[in-house]
């Protein structure tokens, strides 16, 4: 319910503050679990890992900014107020820059850093926050709850995957994909990466859509809510671009299309199954909804 009057300032102050703390906490957790392992050399053979780290920063910033922007903007009334607080929430995420800069200082032999390691992590964070703010701005309004709930469930599923995977054995896995502890490294078995990531995202997408369906009868809204988080993470893969042509190793950027198919395709299948399933009407009868 939107807050107005004297109580409205609470949203403008505590909302961005909570977002800044939440994003920083996730980045710290990512560093502890090995997702953001900056304290190494990124020379030949490991330089592609640098792009993976940048994509991780962008992805975490994007889902946090989008989810927080939707929730906080839903607590204020008025067009300008909603978009104003979304921008403020995104800007608050810049509070994580000192932490990211401190980690980037530990990186060595970073040939793919655009303008240096600190500049690279800054750009990655800004792109993620901006991407999340844009997403929240497009969706915010009277029907923001399904998308917010779907994003919240997706974020929880993402961190469950990170917690179970643990630190990677070879290098950091792209955000949203299991580490070497869960996926097979024998390409003759299950296709190396497949089908485990896609199957996991079928489950995550279905869970997000199922939670969102409690807040909307529209199949389109349910489908969007189940896929939104995976789409934001996938876009972060494309944001991690080297400064020059780079094709020596498999990286999160030059394999972005394949990774996107697994994440978004899996989530789309799971959310689609949920959206097409019949729901109970007011009198207990099964019914299907077609409204968005």
Protein Blocks (a to p, Z undefined) as FASTA:
>chain_A
ZZehjllmmmmmmmmmmmmmmmmmmmmmmmmnopacfbbcfbehilmmmmmmmmmmmmmm
mmmmmmmmmmmmmmpgcjklmmmmmmmmmmmmmmmmmmmmmmmmmpghilkbghijklmm
mmmmmmmmmmmmmmmmmmgcjklmmmmmmmmmmmmmmmmmmmmnopafkbccdehiacfk
lmccbfkggnlmamklmmmmmmmmmmmmmmmmmmocbfklmmmmmmmmmmmmmmmmmmmc
cfbdcfkbccfklmmmmmmmmmmmmmmmmmmmmmmpccddfkopacddfbZZ
